[in-house]
Amino acid sequence: MDLIAWAVLISFEGIIGSVAVLLVLTFASFSRMEKNVRRARMFIMADRIQRFIGALTLGFVVLAVTFAGSLVGVVLPAAVVGGAFFFFLGTIAYGIVELYFIVRPRRSVRAPGTSALSGLRRGPSLKPVPIEATEEEGDAAS
């Protein structure tokens, strides 16, 4: 094999290996998470879960249509079959990244010079409020 083929093979295996490592880290982190925290994260991150399921579904549909076409007898160019396979791998990688961000959400970036407490809402102010007289006090005053 020539040098370019080896470079493509090594980069492909590196991408697949890094996605596999990310999936293992996500699974391990998710498994060690406390049950109630896991439930809360799943509820809060419902949009990410929907994107994960959508990406996975789209990838499988493209791959299934490609394979079904070849089983029926439609001869597809190798570039189309390869493109469908890499699209499938891309959707899997995207879905795994979405799952990873459920387990380890991104930290919000603060503007330079602001403190961590600057984003907190302040409680009600302690302004003096006039107290209205009750009926008993009002009757006694007249």
PyMOL commands that set and color helices and strands:
alter all, ss='L'
color gray80, all
select helices_A, chain A and resi 3-32+35-44+46-72+78-103+135-141
alter helices_A, ss='H'
color red, helices_A
deselect
rebuild
show_as cartoon
